[in-house]
Amino acid sequence: MESGRVKVKARSDYKAHMLKNGMPSQWCNGATQEFVGTVKVSGYTFESDTNKPLQFVVDRSKGFYYLAGKGSVTDPQGKVTTLP
């Protein structure tokens, strides 16, 4: 907990392979998700820049929203969104 927000930070290659391997991850309000490399979640494919990984925040009011980083997100229908 930091300033009333939950901050999740995995170490080493655990972060890169956590979602790929079906390991538990934090999806509670205020959690920050950082995607390293190519990660698939619920039909979406996140592809991050090596030096600036994509970061998203889980918010009970706003939903799952973009915070920072470079890369692209492909939705289940194949639409690609490039960030930023």
Residue, then its C-alpha position, 0 to 999 in steps of 0.5 A: m500500500e502506498s499513499g492509499r493505493v495498492k502497488v504490485k511489483a513482481r521481480s525478475d522474469y516472474k513479472a514477464h511470465m506471471l500471466k502467461n503461465g496462469m499464475p495469480s495476479q492482482w486485479c483489485n481496485g488501485a492495482t497497477q499492471e505492467f506487461v513485459g513482452t507479449v502477454k495475452v489476457s482474456g482474448y486481448t494481446f498486449e505487446s510492450d516496448t522493451n524499454k517502456p512496458l505498457q502499464f494499466v490501472v484497475d479502477r472500480s469506477k473507470g475500469f481497466y485504463y492505460l497509464a503509461g508505456k509504449g506498445s500495442v493492444t490487439d482486441p479479440q476481434g483483431k483491432v490493433t490500438t497503438l499506445p501512445 
